[in-house]
Amino acid sequence: MISNLLIIQREENVLHHKVNEVMKKPEYWFQKKYLMINGGNTVAISFHTKHSAFPIICKITFSNMDNA
């Protein structure tokens, strides 16, 4: 199964909170269905414009694993 989530936010602190809140829903669903996530194949990508001074990279926690 392949899943994608797109979360859009310009402010770094709001993005961090939003990402981790959104990740709780699929985590609950996977646990409820007795499915496991392959952490080795799980990635987070930050898209930004070329005019951005630097990309926003936030710490994401999913199934007690951190992904920065």
HTML snippet that shows the backbone in 3Dmol.js (N, CA, C, O; Angstrom):
<script src="https://3Dmol.org/build/3Dmol-min.js"></script>
<div id="view" style="width:600px;height:400px;position:relative"></div>
<script>
const pdb = `
ATOM      1  N   MET A   1       0.841  -1.166   0.000  1.00  0.00           N
ATOM      2  CA  MET A   1       0.000   0.000   0.000  1.00  0.00           C
ATOM      3  C   MET A   1       0.893   1.237   0.000  1.00  0.00           C
ATOM      4  O   MET A   1       1.868   1.310   0.748  1.00  0.00           O
ATOM      5  N   ILE A   2       0.560   2.183  -0.823  1.00  0.00           N
ATOM      6  CA  ILE A   2       1.283   3.451  -0.880  1.00  0.00           C
ATOM      7  C   ILE A   2       0.336   4.549  -0.426  1.00  0.00           C
ATOM      8  O   ILE A   2      -0.800   4.639  -0.890  1.00  0.00           O
ATOM      9  N   SER A   3       0.814   5.373   0.476  1.00  0.00           N
ATOM     10  CA  SER A   3       0.008   6.490   0.973  1.00  0.00           C
ATOM     11  C   SER A   3       0.811   7.766   0.885  1.00  0.00           C
ATOM     12  O   SER A   3       2.027   7.765   1.077  1.00  0.00           O
ATOM     13  N   ASN A   4       0.132   8.846   0.595  1.00  0.00           N
ATOM     14  CA  ASN A   4       0.763  10.165   0.543  1.00  0.00           C
ATOM     15  C   ASN A   4      -0.096  11.142   1.329  1.00  0.00           C
ATOM     16  O   ASN A   4      -1.325  11.079   1.298  1.00  0.00           O
ATOM     17  N   LEU A   5       0.566  12.038   2.026  1.00  0.00           N
ATOM     18  CA  LEU A   5      -0.118  13.121   2.729  1.00  0.00           C
ATOM     19  C   LEU A   5       0.529  14.423   2.298  1.00  0.00           C
ATOM     20  O   LEU A   5       1.755  14.524   2.258  1.00  0.00           O
ATOM     21  N   LEU A   6      -0.271  15.408   1.980  1.00  0.00           N
ATOM     22  CA  LEU A   6       0.238  16.726   1.613  1.00  0.00           C
ATOM     23  C   LEU A   6      -0.258  17.719   2.645  1.00  0.00           C
ATOM     24  O   LEU A   6      -1.463  17.881   2.840  1.00  0.00           O
ATOM     25  N   ILE A   7       0.679  18.381   3.304  1.00  0.00           N
ATOM     26  CA  ILE A   7       0.345  19.366   4.324  1.00  0.00           C
ATOM     27  C   ILE A   7       1.025  20.666   3.932  1.00  0.00           C
ATOM     28  O   ILE A   7       2.239  20.709   3.730  1.00  0.00           O
ATOM     29  N   ILE A   8       0.233  21.725   3.827  1.00  0.00           N
ATOM     30  CA  ILE A   8       0.745  23.021   3.373  1.00  0.00           C
ATOM     31  C   ILE A   8       0.683  24.015   4.523  1.00  0.00           C
ATOM     32  O   ILE A   8      -0.357  24.183   5.160  1.00  0.00           O
ATOM     33  N   GLN A   9       1.807  24.668   4.778  1.00  0.00           N
ATOM     34  CA  GLN A   9       1.877  25.678   5.826  1.00  0.00           C
ATOM     35  C   GLN A   9       3.157  26.481   5.650  1.00  0.00           C
ATOM     36  O   GLN A   9       4.203  25.913   5.334  1.00  0.00           O
ATOM     37  N   ARG A  10       3.093  27.772   5.846  1.00  0.00           N
ATOM     38  CA  ARG A  10       4.262  28.635   5.677  1.00  0.00           C
ATOM     39  C   ARG A  10       5.037  28.839   6.971  1.00  0.00           C
ATOM     40  O   ARG A  10       6.251  29.042   6.937  1.00  0.00           O
ATOM     41  N   GLU A  11       4.356  28.788   8.110  1.00  0.00           N
ATOM     42  CA  GLU A  11       5.012  29.037   9.384  1.00  0.00           C
ATOM     43  C   GLU A  11       5.539  27.728   9.971  1.00  0.00           C
ATOM     44  O   GLU A  11       4.794  26.758  10.110  1.00  0.00           O
ATOM     45  N   GLU A  12       6.820  27.709  10.311  1.00  0.00           N
ATOM     46  CA  GLU A  12       7.476  26.488  10.742  1.00  0.00           C
ATOM     47  C   GLU A  12       6.849  25.878  11.995  1.00  0.00           C
ATOM     48  O   GLU A  12       6.613  24.671  12.030  1.00  0.00           O
ATOM     49  N   ASN A  13       6.578  26.674  13.009  1.00  0.00           N
ATOM     50  CA  ASN A  13       6.029  26.109  14.237  1.00  0.00           C
ATOM     51  C   ASN A  13       4.615  25.562  14.030  1.00  0.00           C
ATOM     52  O   ASN A  13       4.252  24.553  14.634  1.00  0.00           O
ATOM     53  N   VAL A  14       3.819  26.211  13.191  1.00  0.00           N
ATOM     54  CA  VAL A  14       2.467  25.733  12.890  1.00  0.00           C
ATOM     55  C   VAL A  14       2.556  24.451  12.055  1.00  0.00           C
ATOM     56  O   VAL A  14       1.788  23.515  12.274  1.00  0.00           O
ATOM     57  N   LEU A  15       3.482  24.408  11.108  1.00  0.00           N
ATOM     58  CA  LEU A  15       3.678  23.218  10.278  1.00  0.00           C
ATOM     59  C   LEU A  15       4.037  22.022  11.137  1.00  0.00           C
ATOM     60  O   LEU A  15       3.463  20.946  10.968  1.00  0.00           O
ATOM     61  N   HIS A  16       4.974  22.190  12.053  1.00  0.00           N
ATOM     62  CA  HIS A  16       5.399  21.088  12.925  1.00  0.00           C
ATOM     63  C   HIS A  16       4.204  20.516  13.695  1.00  0.00           C
ATOM     64  O   HIS A  16       4.021  19.300  13.758  1.00  0.00           O
ATOM     65  N   HIS A  17       3.404  21.396  14.271  1.00  0.00           N
ATOM     66  CA  HIS A  17       2.234  20.951  15.032  1.00  0.00           C
ATOM     67  C   HIS A  17       1.225  20.253  14.120  1.00  0.00           C
ATOM     68  O   HIS A  17       0.701  19.192  14.459  1.00  0.00           O
ATOM     69  N   LYS A  18       0.961  20.855  12.970  1.00  0.00           N
ATOM     70  CA  LYS A  18      -0.019  20.328  12.021  1.00  0.00           C
ATOM     71  C   LYS A  18       0.378  18.937  11.513  1.00  0.00           C
ATOM     72  O   LYS A  18      -0.454  18.032  11.449  1.00  0.00           O
ATOM     73  N   VAL A  19       1.643  18.777  11.157  1.00  0.00           N
ATOM     74  CA  VAL A  19       2.139  17.492  10.647  1.00  0.00           C
ATOM     75  C   VAL A  19       1.949  16.398  11.685  1.00  0.00           C
ATOM     76  O   VAL A  19       1.428  15.326  11.376  1.00  0.00           O
ATOM     77  N   ASN A  20       2.366  16.663  12.901  1.00  0.00           N
ATOM     78  CA  ASN A  20       2.280  15.634  13.929  1.00  0.00           C
ATOM     79  C   ASN A  20       0.841  15.341  14.339  1.00  0.00           C
ATOM     80  O   ASN A  20       0.542  14.214  14.735  1.00  0.00           O
ATOM     81  N   GLU A  21      -0.051  16.313  14.257  1.00  0.00           N
ATOM     82  CA  GLU A  21      -1.467  16.058  14.512  1.00  0.00           C
ATOM     83  C   GLU A  21      -2.073  15.210  13.398  1.00  0.00           C
ATOM     84  O   GLU A  21      -2.833  14.280  13.672  1.00  0.00           O
ATOM     85  N   VAL A  22      -1.745  15.520  12.150  1.00  0.00           N
ATOM     86  CA  VAL A  22      -2.271  14.759  11.014  1.00  0.00           C
ATOM     87  C   VAL A  22      -1.759  13.319  11.035  1.00  0.00           C
ATOM     88  O   VAL A  22      -2.494  12.401  10.671  1.00  0.00           O
ATOM     89  N   MET A  23      -0.518  13.110  11.452  1.00  0.00           N
ATOM     90  CA  MET A  23       0.076  11.771  11.465  1.00  0.00           C
ATOM     91  C   MET A  23      -0.573  10.853  12.499  1.00  0.00           C
ATOM     92  O   MET A  23      -0.462   9.632  12.384  1.00  0.00           O
ATOM     93  N   LYS A  24      -1.233  11.402  13.487  1.00  0.00           N
ATOM     94  CA  LYS A  24      -1.886  10.572  14.500  1.00  0.00           C
ATOM     95  C   LYS A  24      -3.043   9.768  13.913  1.00  0.00           C
ATOM     96  O   LYS A  24      -3.309   8.654  14.364  1.00  0.00           O
ATOM     97  N   LYS A  25      -3.728  10.312  12.920  1.00  0.00           N
ATOM     98  CA  LYS A  25      -4.895   9.632  12.341  1.00  0.00           C
ATOM     99  C   LYS A  25      -4.510   8.349  11.592  1.00  0.00           C
ATOM    100  O   LYS A  25      -5.090   7.299  11.867  1.00  0.00           O
ATOM    101  N   PRO A  26      -3.556   8.397  10.659  1.00  0.00           N
ATOM    102  CA  PRO A  26      -3.197   7.133   9.998  1.00  0.00           C
ATOM    103  C   PRO A  26      -2.519   6.156  10.970  1.00  0.00           C
ATOM    104  O   PRO A  26      -2.674   4.942  10.838  1.00  0.00           O
ATOM    105  N   GLU A  27      -1.775   6.684  11.938  1.00  0.00           N
ATOM    106  CA  GLU A  27      -1.138   5.804  12.918  1.00  0.00           C
ATOM    107  C   GLU A  27      -2.207   5.005  13.678  1.00  0.00           C
ATOM    108  O   GLU A  27      -2.060   3.798  13.865  1.00  0.00           O
ATOM    109  N   TYR A  28      -3.267   5.668  14.109  1.00  0.00           N
ATOM    110  CA  TYR A  28      -4.373   5.000  14.795  1.00  0.00           C
ATOM    111  C   TYR A  28      -5.028   3.968  13.875  1.00  0.00           C
ATOM    112  O   TYR A  28      -5.318   2.849  14.299  1.00  0.00           O
ATOM    113  N   TRP A  29      -5.258   4.346  12.621  1.00  0.00           N
ATOM    114  CA  TRP A  29      -5.904   3.445  11.667  1.00  0.00           C
ATOM    115  C   TRP A  29      -5.066   2.191  11.441  1.00  0.00           C
ATOM    116  O   TRP A  29      -5.592   1.078  11.433  1.00  0.00           O
ATOM    117  N   PHE A  30      -3.749   2.376  11.255  1.00  0.00           N
ATOM    118  CA  PHE A  30      -2.866   1.229  11.038  1.00  0.00           C
ATOM    119  C   PHE A  30      -2.872   0.299  12.250  1.00  0.00           C
ATOM    120  O   PHE A  30      -2.924  -0.921  12.094  1.00  0.00           O
ATOM    121  N   GLN A  31      -2.821   0.861  13.444  1.00  0.00           N
ATOM    122  CA  GLN A  31      -2.846   0.037  14.651  1.00  0.00           C
ATOM    123  C   GLN A  31      -4.170  -0.714  14.781  1.00  0.00           C
ATOM    124  O   GLN A  31      -4.186  -1.887  15.154  1.00  0.00           O
ATOM    125  N   LYS A  32      -5.268  -0.045  14.479  1.00  0.00           N
ATOM    126  CA  LYS A  32      -6.598  -0.651  14.569  1.00  0.00           C
ATOM    127  C   LYS A  32      -6.741  -1.829  13.605  1.00  0.00           C
ATOM    128  O   LYS A  32      -7.402  -2.817  13.927  1.00  0.00           O
ATOM    129  N   LYS A  33      -6.127  -1.729  12.431  1.00  0.00           N
ATOM    130  CA  LYS A  33      -6.203  -2.783  11.408  1.00  0.00           C
ATOM    131  C   LYS A  33      -5.060  -3.798  11.523  1.00  0.00           C
ATOM    132  O   LYS A  33      -4.923  -4.676  10.671  1.00  0.00           O
ATOM    133  N   TYR A  34      -4.242  -3.680  12.570  1.00  0.00           N
ATOM    134  CA  TYR A  34      -3.095  -4.570  12.803  1.00  0.00           C
ATOM    135  C   TYR A  34      -2.111  -4.567  11.632  1.00  0.00           C
ATOM    136  O   TYR A  34      -1.584  -5.609  11.241  1.00  0.00           O
ATOM    137  N   LEU A  35      -1.876  -3.379  11.085  1.00  0.00           N
ATOM    138  CA  LEU A  35      -0.915  -3.218   9.998  1.00  0.00           C
ATOM    139  C   LEU A  35       0.353  -2.580  10.539  1.00  0.00           C
ATOM    140  O   LEU A  35       0.320  -1.837  11.520  1.00  0.00           O
ATOM    141  N   MET A  36       1.457  -2.876   9.897  1.00  0.00           N
ATOM    142  CA  MET A  36       2.740  -2.320  10.323  1.00  0.00           C
ATOM    143  C   MET A  36       3.296  -1.415   9.238  1.00  0.00           C
ATOM    144  O   MET A  36       3.078  -1.644   8.048  1.00  0.00           O
ATOM    145  N   ILE A  37       4.012  -0.394   9.658  1.00  0.00           N
ATOM    146  CA  ILE A  37       4.667   0.537   8.743  1.00  0.00           C
ATOM    147  C   ILE A  37       6.125   0.119   8.604  1.00  0.00           C
ATOM    148  O   ILE A  37       6.794  -0.158   9.599  1.00  0.00           O
ATOM    149  N   ASN A  38       6.609   0.076   7.384  1.00  0.00           N
ATOM    150  CA  ASN A  38       8.019  -0.196   7.141  1.00  0.00           C
ATOM    151  C   ASN A  38       8.767   1.128   7.249  1.00  0.00           C
ATOM    152  O   ASN A  38       8.778   1.923   6.309  1.00  0.00           O
ATOM    153  N   GLY A  39       9.387   1.357   8.397  1.00  0.00           N
ATOM    154  CA  GLY A  39      10.103   2.603   8.637  1.00  0.00           C
ATOM    155  C   GLY A  39      11.224   2.855   7.644  1.00  0.00           C
ATOM    156  O   GLY A  39      11.570   4.008   7.386  1.00  0.00           O
ATOM    157  N   GLY A  40      11.796   1.802   7.086  1.00  0.00           N
ATOM    158  CA  GLY A  40      12.871   1.953   6.111  1.00  0.00           C
ATOM    159  C   GLY A  40      12.400   2.533   4.790  1.00  0.00           C
ATOM    160  O   GLY A  40      13.193   3.101   4.039  1.00  0.00           O
ATOM    161  N   ASN A  41      11.110   2.392   4.502  1.00  0.00           N
ATOM    162  CA  ASN A  41      10.550   2.915   3.253  1.00  0.00           C
ATOM    163  C   ASN A  41       9.712   4.162   3.461  1.00  0.00           C
ATOM    164  O   ASN A  41       9.047   4.627   2.535  1.00  0.00           O
ATOM    165  N   THR A  42       9.741   4.705   4.663  1.00  0.00           N
ATOM    166  CA  THR A  42       8.936   5.881   4.982  1.00  0.00           C
ATOM    167  C   THR A  42       9.805   7.124   4.894  1.00  0.00           C
ATOM    168  O   THR A  42      10.863   7.194   5.521  1.00  0.00           O
ATOM    169  N   VAL A  43       9.362   8.106   4.118  1.00  0.00           N
ATOM    170  CA  VAL A  43      10.149   9.329   3.944  1.00  0.00           C
ATOM    171  C   VAL A  43       9.250  10.557   4.056  1.00  0.00           C
ATOM    172  O   VAL A  43       8.036  10.488   3.862  1.00  0.00           O
ATOM    173  N   ALA A  44       9.882  11.668   4.373  1.00  0.00           N
ATOM    174  CA  ALA A  44       9.206  12.957   4.381  1.00  0.00           C
ATOM    175  C   ALA A  44       9.964  13.870   3.423  1.00  0.00           C
ATOM    176  O   ALA A  44      11.195  13.897   3.425  1.00  0.00           O
ATOM    177  N   ILE A  45       9.236  14.604   2.619  1.00  0.00           N
ATOM    178  CA  ILE A  45       9.849  15.500   1.641  1.00  0.00           C
ATOM    179  C   ILE A  45       9.298  16.902   1.856  1.00  0.00           C
ATOM    180  O   ILE A  45       8.093  17.089   2.020  1.00  0.00           O
ATOM    181  N   SER A  46      10.180  17.869   1.853  1.00  0.00           N
ATOM    182  CA  SER A  46       9.774  19.265   1.991  1.00  0.00           C
ATOM    183  C   SER A  46       9.894  19.942   0.634  1.00  0.00           C
ATOM    184  O   SER A  46      10.981  20.002   0.058  1.00  0.00           O
ATOM    185  N   PHE A  47       8.780  20.449   0.125  1.00  0.00           N
ATOM    186  CA  PHE A  47       8.781  21.195  -1.129  1.00  0.00           C
ATOM    187  C   PHE A  47       8.773  22.679  -0.803  1.00  0.00           C
ATOM    188  O   PHE A  47       8.078  23.118   0.114  1.00  0.00           O
ATOM    189  N   HIS A  48       9.536  23.436  -1.542  1.00  0.00           N
ATOM    190  CA  HIS A  48       9.590  24.881  -1.318  1.00  0.00           C
ATOM    191  C   HIS A  48       9.942  25.578  -2.618  1.00  0.00           C
ATOM    192  O   HIS A  48      10.426  24.952  -3.560  1.00  0.00           O
ATOM    193  N   THR A  49       9.699  26.861  -2.661  1.00  0.00           N
ATOM    194  CA  THR A  49      10.022  27.620  -3.867  1.00  0.00           C
ATOM    195  C   THR A  49      11.510  27.939  -3.884  1.00  0.00           C
ATOM    196  O   THR A  49      12.178  27.873  -2.853  1.00  0.00           O
ATOM    197  N   LYS A  50      12.015  28.276  -5.034  1.00  0.00           N
ATOM    198  CA  LYS A  50      13.431  28.620  -5.129  1.00  0.00           C
ATOM    199  C   LYS A  50      13.733  29.948  -4.441  1.00  0.00           C
ATOM    200  O   LYS A  50      14.895  30.262  -4.186  1.00  0.00           O
ATOM    201  N   HIS A  51      12.705  30.721  -4.141  1.00  0.00           N
ATOM    202  CA  HIS A  51      12.884  32.000  -3.471  1.00  0.00           C
ATOM    203  C   HIS A  51      12.939  31.864  -1.949  1.00  0.00           C
ATOM    204  O   HIS A  51      13.218  32.838  -1.248  1.00  0.00           O
ATOM    205  N   SER A  52      12.677  30.673  -1.442  1.00  0.00           N
ATOM    206  CA  SER A  52      12.734  30.448   0.003  1.00  0.00           C
ATOM    207  C   SER A  52      14.188  30.518   0.469  1.00  0.00           C
ATOM    208  O   SER A  52      15.089  30.005  -0.195  1.00  0.00           O
ATOM    209  N   ALA A  53      14.400  31.153   1.607  1.00  0.00           N
ATOM    210  CA  ALA A  53      15.755  31.251   2.151  1.00  0.00           C
ATOM    211  C   ALA A  53      16.273  29.861   2.514  1.00  0.00           C
ATOM    212  O   ALA A  53      17.441  29.555   2.276  1.00  0.00           O
ATOM    213  N   PHE A  54      15.416  29.023   3.085  1.00  0.00           N
ATOM    214  CA  PHE A  54      15.769  27.651   3.418  1.00  0.00           C
ATOM    215  C   PHE A  54      14.474  26.846   3.545  1.00  0.00           C
ATOM    216  O   PHE A  54      13.435  27.398   3.906  1.00  0.00           O
ATOM    217  N   PRO A  55      14.532  25.558   3.254  1.00  0.00           N
ATOM    218  CA  PRO A  55      13.324  24.743   3.374  1.00  0.00           C
ATOM    219  C   PRO A  55      12.974  24.519   4.843  1.00  0.00           C
ATOM    220  O   PRO A  55      13.855  24.465   5.701  1.00  0.00           O
ATOM    221  N   ILE A  56      11.706  24.393   5.115  1.00  0.00           N
ATOM    222  CA  ILE A  56      11.266  24.072   6.466  1.00  0.00           C
ATOM    223  C   ILE A  56      11.341  22.556   6.633  1.00  0.00           C
ATOM    224  O   ILE A  56      10.714  21.809   5.881  1.00  0.00           O
ATOM    225  N   ILE A  57      12.094  22.121   7.599  1.00  0.00           N
ATOM    226  CA  ILE A  57      12.219  20.698   7.896  1.00  0.00           C
ATOM    227  C   ILE A  57      11.829  20.510   9.350  1.00  0.00           C
ATOM    228  O   ILE A  57      12.479  21.046  10.248  1.00  0.00           O
ATOM    229  N   CYS A  58      10.780  19.759   9.582  1.00  0.00           N
ATOM    230  CA  CYS A  58      10.352  19.564  10.963  1.00  0.00           C
ATOM    231  C   CYS A  58      10.471  18.087  11.343  1.00  0.00           C
ATOM    232  O   CYS A  58      10.484  17.202  10.488  1.00  0.00           O
ATOM    233  N   LYS A  59      10.555  17.854  12.635  1.00  0.00           N
ATOM    234  CA  LYS A  59      10.658  16.514  13.163  1.00  0.00           C
ATOM    235  C   LYS A  59       9.269  15.878  13.129  1.00  0.00           C
ATOM    236  O   LYS A  59       8.307  16.444  13.649  1.00  0.00           O
ATOM    237  N   ILE A  60       9.173  14.711  12.520  1.00  0.00           N
ATOM    238  CA  ILE A  60       7.903  14.002  12.396  1.00  0.00           C
ATOM    239  C   ILE A  60       7.999  12.720  13.192  1.00  0.00           C
ATOM    240  O   ILE A  60       8.964  11.966  13.061  1.00  0.00           O
ATOM    241  N   THR A  61       7.005  12.477  14.012  1.00  0.00           N
ATOM    242  CA  THR A  61       6.961  11.248  14.795  1.00  0.00           C
ATOM    243  C   THR A  61       5.800  10.397  14.318  1.00  0.00           C
ATOM    244  O   THR A  61       4.659  10.857  14.269  1.00  0.00           O
ATOM    245  N   PHE A  62       6.095   9.158  13.968  1.00  0.00           N
ATOM    246  CA  PHE A  62       5.064   8.223  13.517  1.00  0.00           C
ATOM    247  C   PHE A  62       5.410   6.859  14.061  1.00  0.00           C
ATOM    248  O   PHE A  62       6.522   6.375  13.848  1.00  0.00           O
ATOM    249  N   SER A  63       4.490   6.227  14.757  1.00  0.00           N
ATOM    250  CA  SER A  63       4.693   4.898  15.355  1.00  0.00           C
ATOM    251  C   SER A  63       5.953   4.866  16.215  1.00  0.00           C
ATOM    252  O   SER A  63       6.743   3.925  16.147  1.00  0.00           O
ATOM    253  N   ASN A  64       6.122   5.896  17.015  1.00  0.00           N
ATOM    254  CA  ASN A  64       7.264   6.027  17.926  1.00  0.00           C
ATOM    255  C   ASN A  64       8.608   6.077  17.217  1.00  0.00           C
ATOM    256  O   ASN A  64       9.640   5.800  17.829  1.00  0.00           O
ATOM    257  N   MET A  65       8.611   6.424  15.938  1.00  0.00           N
ATOM    258  CA  MET A  65       9.844   6.598  15.179  1.00  0.00           C
ATOM    259  C   MET A  65       9.916   8.059  14.769  1.00  0.00           C
ATOM    260  O   MET A  65       8.905   8.662  14.410  1.00  0.00           O
ATOM    261  N   ASP A  66      11.108   8.621  14.823  1.00  0.00           N
ATOM    262  CA  ASP A  66      11.310  10.010  14.395  1.00  0.00           C
ATOM    263  C   ASP A  66      11.856  10.050  12.995  1.00  0.00           C
ATOM    264  O   ASP A  66      12.689   9.226  12.617  1.00  0.00           O
ATOM    265  N   ASN A  67      11.384  11.016  12.219  1.00  0.00           N
ATOM    266  CA  ASN A  67      11.855  11.228  10.865  1.00  0.00           C
ATOM    267  C   ASN A  67      12.083  12.727  10.722  1.00  0.00           C
ATOM    268  O   ASN A  67      11.133  13.505  10.809  1.00  0.00           O
ATOM    269  N   ALA A  68      13.310  13.137  10.507  1.00  0.00           N
ATOM    270  CA  ALA A  68      13.589  14.572  10.398  1.00  0.00           C
ATOM    271  C   ALA A  68      13.794  14.969   8.951  1.00  0.00           C
ATOM    272  O   ALA A  68      14.040  16.139   8.660  1.00  0.00           O
TER     273      ALA A  68
END
`;
const viewer = $3Dmol.createViewer("view");
viewer.addModel(pdb, "pdb");
viewer.setStyle({}, {cartoon: {color: "spectrum"}});
viewer.zoomTo();
viewer.render();
</script>
